[in-house]
Every structure is written in C-alpha cells, then in structure tokens.
Amino acid sequence: MAIPRGLRARQPSAAARSLVAMTGVSAVVLAGVSFFGANAASTVTVVSTWVVVGFLVVLALAIRFADPERLDRAGVHVAVGVLGALLACGLNLVTEDSSAGAQAFLAFPVLWAASHLRRTAVVVVTAAAVVANAVVVPVLVPLDVAISDVLLTGVVLTVVAAMLERAMSVQERLVEALEQQATVDTLTGLVNRRVFDDALAVALTGPVPDDGTALLLLDVDSFKQINDQHGHPVGDDALVHLAGIIRRQIRAGDAVLSRLGGDELAVLLPGCTADVAVARAESVLETVLSTPLSLPDGSLLAMSVSVGVAHRTAGALGMREFYAAADRALYRAKRAGRGRVEVAPA
C-alpha cells in the first residue's frame, strides 16, 4: 500500500540520488573513524562500525539500482531517514561515545530529509533523531550533562530542519508558479499555445478515436473596435468573459481549452463527432450573443464571436492541414458577416 503523500519525497529521483550520496559519504566517514577514537577502542566497536559501513554500502547500491518512484510509494525514503538516525544513536551507544562529533552524525539524515521530503516526513525523521538521542545520551553520561547535550542537539536539529524545510517549500512553490506561467495564459486561465500545440500533436499522432477529433477556432468579432472604443482593460475583460463562457459550455475534462494569442481561442475535442462539435460551437456562439459583458460603468457590451470548425477522422489531415482547415473555416465565418459558425469541408 502506498504511503500518504505527506511522507513522500518532493522529487523521488532527486531524493534517491541524494540518498545514495549521503549513505556513501556516511560509509566513508565511518570507515575512517574506525581507525581512531571511540570507534577503534575495542574489537566490538570496530566490528560494529564496519557492520554499519557494510550495511550502508549495500543500502546505497540497492537504492542506486531501484526504481525511485517505487521506493517512494513504499515509504523507503522516510524509512531510511529514520533508520539513519537510529543507526547513528545505536553506534554511539555501542562505542559509548556521546561527544559532539558522534551526535553530529544525526545531522546527516535530518538535513537530507529536510532537503528532499515533505514536512510531515521531515517531522518524523527529526523526531526520531531527537528522541533516539535523548534515550542514548543519558545512558552514557551523568543526567545533568545529558540534559544539556540532548536539549542543545535537539534544538539545533529542529531549528535547522525547520529552516531548511521552509526554504525548500518556498522554492517548490516558486517552481510550481513558474511552471504554471509557462503553460497557462495568465489573463484567461486557459492553457497557452505551447500546451495546445503539444496536445494537438498527441491527438493527431496517436490512435484516432472512433468518433474522430474536432477543432474549434474562435475570434472575438470587432475586437479592435472594442479596444479602441472602451480601452484595452475592457478588451481583456472581453477575453476573460469569453473564456468563462467556453468553460461553462465545454468541460475541460473533455477538451483542451486554449488562448492561442490575441483574441483567438481554440478548443480541441478528441473523441468528438463532427455533429457534436458543430453543436458545441453553436452553443458557445448563442451563449456569447445572449450574455453581454458588464462594463465598469454598469452598461452592457454586446459581444459576438466567429467560429471555425474542422473535423478529422483516421488517416485524414496532418497537424498543419487540420489547423489550416479550421482557420479557413474561421475566416469564412468572418467574411460572411461574423457572429456565425462555419465548418471546414470533410
């Protein structure tokens, strides 16, 4: 069963690569300290250290060759963070080492979690490190010294984890905002030309639905006149008004709704018959005609649109030709007097 989203990595692939690096570095550092200090004090401590080194190497190799998405769904990332904290404390207990250097190993899993996991998972890993350290240190040193060490280590780990997790969350939101700006028209909220072109390419290169694929191109009639008489803000309002009508008439789940540029909007309808496409185009036109735009002064601005419709079945019309057919139908509608729907020849 997949674990909750709050315990999963922000980017599983990046988290897995970083986890391999962290476990590898930890193994190298532990291998080095096995030759001096508390880790080299006895056969037991040396063997224990190298057992952990071997485990970390095997773990790094397993993560390196596993599917990051599958690891994430299984909760391996957060489990390794918790396990890392427990291993560090367990090794400190075996080597009877409560020094600042020994406790510093707890920073490895905590900082990694704060850099790659979501807030809930960061809390889990940090709490595991703080609690495990609070259990081990009092066993090794007098209680008054232990309380001081545990509090200091716990505060440092918690504050650093919180600051780093917050910074990563802010960065993630900024990236999401930039990605949205790259795909969505900021004025109308419809997808932009790049997304539309990609969707059109997929619709025309993949298997063609039995009902075919339809394309509607829409222009606001006399849009330049609207801008000249009422100002560009009203022109923007007209586009937002039209986008809202299209959304209400055509569900986004059934279509790709796009602003191609200027006052030209498009609706891509995969799995749609020619008759249904024409009916939807006429429904949009009728709604636009019957729903004037409310202006800031309280007056109403009557609007109309011209619509060109093209339909493609299996083996007919490539991407360029399909778009050109709808475009020609659109201009026939405009030349014929505007406020009408024209259909490209089958």
C-alpha positions as CSV (number, residue, x, y, z in Angstrom):
1,M,0.0,0.0,0.0
2,A,1.3,3.5,-0.9
3,I,2.2,5.7,2.0
4,P,0.4,9.1,2.4
5,R,1.7,12.0,0.2
6,G,2.9,13.9,3.3
7,L,5.6,11.2,3.9
8,R,6.8,11.1,0.3
9,A,9.7,12.8,-1.4
10,R,9.2,16.1,-3.3
11,Q,11.1,14.6,-6.3
12,P,11.7,10.9,-5.9
13,S,14.6,10.7,-8.5
14,A,16.5,13.6,-6.9
15,A,15.8,12.2,-3.4
16,A,17.2,8.8,-4.4
17,R,20.3,10.2,-6.0
18,S,21.0,12.3,-2.9
19,L,20.3,9.4,-0.6
20,V,22.9,7.3,-2.4
21,A,25.4,10.1,-2.0
22,M,24.5,10.5,1.7
23,T,24.8,6.8,2.6
24,G,28.1,6.6,0.6
25,V,29.6,9.6,2.4
26,S,28.5,8.2,5.7
27,A,30.1,4.9,5.0
28,V,33.4,6.6,4.1
29,V,33.4,8.7,7.2
30,L,32.6,5.8,9.4
31,A,35.3,3.7,7.8
32,G,37.7,6.4,8.6
33,V,36.8,6.8,12.2
34,S,37.1,3.1,12.8
35,F,40.8,3.5,13.0
36,F,40.9,6.0,15.9
37,G,38.8,7.4,18.8
38,A,35.9,5.6,20.4
39,N,35.1,3.6,17.2
40,A,38.6,1.9,17.4
41,A,38.6,1.4,21.2
42,S,37.9,-2.4,21.0
43,T,37.1,-5.2,18.7
44,V,33.4,-4.8,19.4
45,T,33.4,-1.2,18.4
46,V,35.5,-1.8,15.3
47,V,33.3,-4.7,14.2
48,S,30.1,-2.7,14.9
49,T,31.4,0.2,12.9
50,W,32.3,-1.9,9.9
51,V,29.0,-3.8,10.1
52,V,27.3,-0.4,9.7
53,V,29.7,0.6,6.9
54,G,28.8,-2.6,5.0
55,F,25.1,-2.1,5.6
56,L,25.3,1.5,4.2
57,V,27.2,0.3,1.1
58,V,24.6,-2.4,0.4
59,L,21.8,0.1,1.0
60,A,23.4,2.7,-1.3
61,L,23.8,0.1,-4.1
62,A,20.2,-1.1,-3.6
63,I,18.8,2.4,-3.8
64,R,21.0,3.2,-6.8
65,F,19.5,0.4,-8.9
66,A,16.0,0.5,-7.7
67,D,13.0,2.4,-9.2
68,P,12.8,5.8,-7.3
69,E,9.1,6.0,-7.8
70,R,8.5,2.5,-6.3
71,L,10.8,3.3,-3.4
72,D,8.8,6.5,-2.7
73,R,5.5,4.7,-2.9
74,A,6.8,2.1,-0.4
75,G,7.9,4.7,2.0
76,V,11.6,3.7,1.7
77,H,12.9,7.3,1.7
78,V,11.4,8.3,5.0
79,A,12.2,4.8,6.5
80,V,15.9,5.3,5.6
81,G,15.9,8.7,7.2
82,V,14.5,7.2,10.4
83,L,16.9,4.2,10.2
84,G,19.9,6.5,9.7
85,A,19.0,8.4,12.9
86,L,18.6,5.1,14.8
87,L,21.9,3.7,13.4
88,A,23.8,6.8,14.5
89,C,22.4,6.6,18.0
90,G,22.9,2.8,18.2
91,L,26.5,3.1,17.1
92,N,27.1,5.9,19.7
93,L,25.7,3.5,22.3
94,V,27.9,0.6,21.3
95,T,31.0,2.8,21.2
96,E,30.0,4.6,24.3
97,D,30.6,7.9,22.5
98,S,28.4,10.9,23.5
99,S,30.8,13.5,22.1
100,A,29.5,16.4,19.9
101,G,31.2,14.7,16.9
102,A,29.3,11.5,17.5
103,Q,26.0,13.3,17.8
104,A,26.8,15.3,14.7
105,F,26.1,12.2,12.6
106,L,22.4,12.8,13.4
107,A,22.6,15.8,11.1
108,F,23.1,13.6,8.0
109,P,19.6,12.0,7.9
110,V,17.8,15.1,9.3
111,L,19.4,17.5,6.7
112,W,18.8,15.1,3.9
113,A,15.1,14.7,4.9
114,A,14.6,18.5,5.1
115,S,16.1,18.9,1.7
116,H,14.1,16.2,-0.1
117,L,11.0,15.1,1.9
118,R,7.7,16.9,2.7
119,R,7.0,18.5,6.0
120,T,5.4,15.5,7.7
121,A,8.3,13.2,6.8
122,V,10.8,15.8,8.0
123,V,9.0,15.9,11.3
124,V,9.1,12.1,11.6
125,V,12.8,11.9,10.8
126,T,13.8,14.8,13.1
127,A,11.7,13.5,15.9
128,A,13.3,10.0,15.5
129,A,16.7,11.6,15.8
130,V,15.9,13.8,18.8
131,V,14.1,11.0,20.7
132,A,16.7,8.4,20.0
133,N,19.5,10.7,21.1
134,A,17.5,11.6,24.2
135,V,17.4,7.9,25.0
136,V,21.1,7.1,24.4
137,V,22.9,10.1,25.8
138,P,21.6,9.7,29.4
139,V,22.9,6.1,29.4
140,L,26.4,7.3,28.6
141,V,26.9,10.5,30.8
142,P,25.6,11.9,34.0
143,L,22.0,13.1,33.9
144,D,22.8,16.8,34.3
145,V,25.3,16.7,31.4
146,A,22.9,14.6,29.3
147,I,20.1,17.0,29.7
148,S,22.2,19.8,28.4
149,D,23.6,17.8,25.5
150,V,20.1,16.4,24.5
151,L,18.5,19.9,24.6
152,L,21.2,21.5,22.6
153,T,21.4,18.8,20.0
154,G,17.6,18.6,19.8
155,V,17.2,22.4,19.4
156,V,19.9,22.6,16.7
157,L,18.5,19.7,14.7
158,T,14.9,21.0,14.9
159,V,15.7,24.6,14.0
160,V,18.0,23.7,11.1
161,A,15.5,21.2,9.8
162,A,12.6,23.7,10.1
163,M,14.6,26.4,8.3
164,L,15.7,24.2,5.5
165,E,12.3,22.6,5.0
166,R,10.7,26.1,4.8
167,A,13.3,27.2,2.3
168,M,12.6,24.1,0.2
169,S,8.9,24.6,0.4
170,V,9.2,28.2,-0.8
171,Q,11.5,27.1,-3.6
172,E,9.0,24.4,-4.6
173,R,6.1,26.9,-4.7
174,L,8.2,29.3,-6.8
175,V,9.0,26.5,-9.3
176,E,5.3,25.4,-9.5
177,A,4.4,29.1,-10.1
178,L,6.9,29.3,-12.9
179,E,5.8,26.0,-14.4
180,Q,2.2,27.2,-14.4
181,Q,3.2,30.5,-16.0
182,A,4.9,28.5,-18.7
183,T,1.7,26.6,-19.5
184,V,-1.2,28.8,-18.6
185,D,-2.3,32.1,-20.1
186,T,-2.3,34.5,-17.1
187,L,-5.2,36.5,-18.4
188,T,-7.8,33.9,-19.2
189,G,-6.5,30.9,-17.2
190,L,-6.7,28.8,-20.4
191,V,-3.6,26.8,-21.5
192,N,-1.2,28.6,-23.8
193,R,-0.2,28.0,-27.4
194,R,2.7,25.6,-26.4
195,V,0.4,23.3,-24.5
196,F,-2.2,23.4,-27.2
197,D,0.3,22.5,-29.9
198,D,1.6,19.6,-27.8
199,A,-2.0,18.3,-27.2
200,L,-2.8,18.7,-30.9
201,A,0.3,16.8,-31.9
202,V,-0.6,14.0,-29.4
203,A,-4.2,13.9,-30.6
204,L,-3.2,13.6,-34.3
205,T,-0.2,11.2,-34.0
206,G,-1.8,8.7,-31.6
207,P,-4.6,6.4,-32.3
208,V,-7.6,8.3,-33.6
209,P,-10.8,7.8,-31.6
210,D,-13.7,6.2,-33.4
211,D,-15.6,9.5,-33.4
212,G,-12.6,11.4,-34.7
213,T,-11.1,14.7,-33.4
214,A,-12.6,18.1,-33.7
215,L,-11.0,21.6,-33.6
216,L,-12.8,24.9,-32.9
217,L,-11.1,28.2,-33.5
218,L,-12.9,31.3,-32.1
219,D,-12.3,35.0,-32.7
220,V,-14.0,37.9,-30.9
221,D,-15.8,39.9,-33.5
222,S,-14.6,43.6,-33.9
223,F,-12.1,43.1,-31.1
224,K,-10.0,46.1,-32.3
225,Q,-13.1,48.3,-32.1
226,I,-13.8,47.1,-28.5
227,N,-10.2,48.1,-27.6
228,D,-10.4,51.4,-29.4
229,Q,-13.8,52.5,-28.0
230,H,-13.6,51.1,-24.5
231,G,-9.9,50.7,-23.8
232,H,-7.6,47.6,-23.5
233,P,-8.8,46.7,-20.0
234,V,-12.3,46.2,-21.4
235,G,-10.7,44.2,-24.2
236,D,-9.1,42.0,-21.6
237,D,-12.4,41.7,-19.7
238,A,-14.0,40.5,-23.0
239,L,-11.4,37.7,-23.4
240,V,-11.9,36.6,-19.8
241,H,-15.7,36.7,-20.3
242,L,-15.4,34.6,-23.4
243,A,-13.1,32.1,-21.7
244,G,-15.6,31.8,-18.9
245,I,-18.4,31.0,-21.3
246,I,-16.3,28.4,-23.1
247,R,-15.5,26.7,-19.7
248,R,-19.2,26.6,-18.8
249,Q,-20.2,25.2,-22.2
250,I,-17.4,22.7,-22.7
251,R,-15.9,20.7,-19.8
252,A,-12.1,20.9,-19.6
253,G,-12.1,17.1,-18.9
254,D,-13.4,16.6,-22.4
255,A,-11.3,19.1,-24.3
256,V,-8.2,21.3,-24.4
257,L,-9.2,24.9,-23.9
258,S,-6.5,27.4,-25.1
259,R,-5.8,31.0,-25.8
260,L,-3.6,31.0,-28.9
261,G,-2.8,34.7,-28.8
262,G,-4.6,38.0,-29.2
263,D,-8.3,37.3,-29.3
264,E,-8.0,33.9,-30.8
265,L,-9.1,31.0,-28.7
266,A,-9.2,27.3,-29.5
267,V,-11.0,24.2,-28.3
268,L,-9.6,20.7,-29.1
269,L,-12.1,17.9,-28.8
270,P,-10.7,14.4,-29.0
271,G,-13.3,11.7,-29.5
272,C,-15.9,14.0,-30.8
273,T,-18.1,13.6,-33.9
274,A,-18.5,16.4,-36.4
275,D,-22.1,16.9,-35.5
276,V,-21.4,17.3,-31.8
277,A,-18.5,19.7,-32.5
278,V,-20.8,21.9,-34.5
279,A,-23.5,21.8,-31.8
280,R,-20.9,22.8,-29.2
281,A,-19.7,25.7,-31.4
282,E,-23.2,26.9,-31.9
283,S,-23.9,26.6,-28.2
284,V,-20.9,28.8,-27.4
285,L,-22.0,31.3,-30.1
286,E,-25.6,31.5,-28.8
287,T,-24.4,32.0,-25.2
288,V,-22.0,34.8,-26.2
289,L,-24.8,36.5,-28.1
290,S,-27.2,36.2,-25.2
291,T,-24.7,37.1,-22.4
292,P,-23.4,40.7,-22.8
293,L,-20.3,41.8,-20.9
294,S,-20.9,44.1,-17.9
295,L,-18.8,47.2,-18.1
296,P,-17.4,49.1,-15.1
297,D,-19.9,51.9,-15.6
298,G,-22.8,49.5,-15.3
299,S,-23.6,49.4,-19.1
300,L,-23.7,46.2,-21.1
301,L,-21.5,45.4,-24.1
302,A,-23.0,43.1,-26.7
303,M,-20.4,40.6,-28.0
304,S,-20.3,38.0,-30.7
305,V,-17.7,35.5,-32.0
306,S,-16.9,33.8,-35.2
307,V,-16.2,30.1,-35.1
308,G,-14.4,27.8,-37.5
309,V,-14.8,24.0,-37.0
310,A,-12.7,21.2,-38.5
311,H,-13.1,17.5,-38.0
312,R,-10.6,14.7,-38.6
313,T,-11.1,11.0,-38.9
314,A,-8.5,8.2,-39.2
315,G,-6.0,8.7,-41.9
316,A,-7.1,12.2,-42.8
317,L,-5.3,15.6,-42.4
318,G,-2.0,16.1,-40.7
319,M,-1.5,18.6,-37.8
320,R,-0.7,21.6,-40.1
321,E,-3.5,20.8,-42.5
322,F,-6.0,20.2,-39.7
323,Y,-5.3,23.6,-38.1
324,A,-5.3,25.3,-41.5
325,A,-8.8,23.8,-42.3
326,A,-10.3,25.2,-39.0
327,D,-8.5,28.5,-39.7
328,R,-10.0,28.8,-43.2
329,A,-13.5,28.0,-41.8
330,L,-13.0,30.7,-39.2
331,Y,-12.2,33.3,-41.8
332,R,-15.1,32.2,-43.9
333,A,-17.3,33.0,-40.9
334,K,-15.8,36.4,-40.5
335,R,-16.1,37.2,-44.2
336,A,-19.7,36.0,-44.2
337,G,-20.7,38.6,-41.6
338,R,-19.3,37.4,-38.3
339,G,-21.3,36.0,-35.4
340,R,-21.6,32.6,-37.1
341,V,-20.2,29.1,-37.3
342,E,-18.6,27.7,-40.4
343,V,-17.5,24.1,-40.9
344,A,-14.5,23.0,-42.9
345,P,-15.3,20.5,-45.7
346,A,-14.9,16.9,-44.7
